[in-house]
Amino acid sequence: MSASFDGTSKSSRAENSEKCTKDFKELIDKEEYELRKRLPRKLPKRKTDVYVTRKTNFNCQLERSQKILDSENEVYIHGLGAAINRAINLALQLQSKGQGSVEMSAHTSTLELVDDLEPQTDDLEPETQSRNNSAIHIKMYKMNPLKVELSQDKGDAS
């Protein structure tokens, strides 16, 4: 079993996460309320944005991102929650296909998500609750060809 930087093992973190999920689900009585997760607020949809999900085919996301990068010289990859790893992998794949001509800039954030609790009976009022989720925003861009040549020449001179 490996330890993380904070000294806890992976299994204890998983147990804590599972416990939080159980506690959360216990607060909602399934006979009284139904949990409906709202879609997260998205950034303005530009033609250079790619929103990564766990459900979309990875190769399709990669091809779409590559087409945008080829035509627009930059693409923004957004991942939320469990899709963060996939967004990072997508960015790294684009960078390796670029063979040194593609750079990236990543920013992380925390988004507040809202869930609706819909009552199953008429005598209860609808409620909402908020929770936080991690997000990553990666800008992939082609470097100036002159800079690429200069950096390659410096590597040859040493």
DAKADA-V865609 format. One record per backbone hydrogen bond with DSSP energy under -0.5 kcal/mol. CO is the residue of the C=O (numbers start at 1). NH is the residue of the N-H. E is the energy in kcal/mol with one decimal. If there is no record, write none. Layout:
CO|NH|E / CO|NH|E
This chain:
2|10|-1.3 / 4|7|-1.6 / 8|4|-2.6 / 9|13|-1.9 / 10|14|-2.1 / 11|15|-2.3 / 12|16|-2.3 / 13|17|-2.5 / 14|18|-2.6 / 15|19|-2.5 / 16|20|-2.4 / 17|21|-2.1 / 18|22|-2.4 / 19|23|-2.9 / 20|24|-2.5 / 21|25|-2.5 / 22|26|-2.3 / 23|27|-1.3 / 24|28|-0.7 / 27|29|-0.7 / 28|30|-0.7 / 29|32|-1.7 / 29|33|-2.9 / 32|120|-3.6 / 32|121|-0.6 / 34|118|-2.8 / 36|38|-0.5 / 36|116|-3.2 / 44|46|-0.8 / 46|49|-1.6 / 48|76|-3.2 / 50|52|-0.7 / 50|78|-2.9 / 52|80|-0.6 / 57|61|-1.9 / 58|62|-2.5 / 59|63|-2.6 / 60|64|-2.4 / 61|65|-2.4 / 62|66|-2.4 / 63|67|-2.4 / 64|68|-2.2 / 65|69|-2.5 / 66|70|-2.4 / 67|71|-2.1 / 68|72|-3.1 / 69|73|-1.4 / 73|142|-2.1 / 75|77|-0.5 / 75|140|-3.2 / 76|50|-2.7 / 76|78|-0.5 / 77|138|-3.1 / 78|52|-3.1 / 79|136|-2.6 / 80|83|-2.0 / 81|84|-1.7 / 83|87|-2.2 / 84|88|-2.4 / 85|89|-2.5 / 86|90|-2.4 / 87|91|-2.2 / 88|92|-2.5 / 89|93|-2.3 / 90|94|-2.2 / 91|95|-2.2 / 92|96|-2.3 / 93|97|-2.1 / 94|98|-1.4 / 95|100|-0.8 / 96|99|-0.9 / 98|101|-1.6 / 101|143|-3.1 / 103|141|-2.4 / 105|139|-3.2 / 107|137|-2.9 / 109|135|-2.5 / 111|113|-0.6 / 111|133|-2.3 / 113|131|-2.5 / 114|38|-1.5 / 115|129|-2.2 / 116|36|-3.0 / 116|118|-0.7 / 117|119|-0.5 / 117|127|-2.1 / 118|34|-2.4 / 121|124|-0.9 / 127|117|-3.5 / 129|115|-3.2 / 131|113|-3.5 / 133|111|-3.3 / 134|81|-2.9 / 135|109|-2.3 / 136|79|-2.5 / 137|107|-2.2 / 137|139|-0.5 / 138|77|-3.2 / 138|140|-0.6 / 139|105|-1.9 / 140|75|-2.5 / 141|103|-3.0 / 144|147|-0.6 / 144|148|-1.7 / 145|149|-2.1 / 146|150|-2.3 / 147|151|-2.4 / 148|152|-2.0 / 149|153|-2.4 / 150|154|-2.0 / 151|155|-1.4 / 152|156|-1.6 / 153|157|-1.8 / 154|158|-1.1
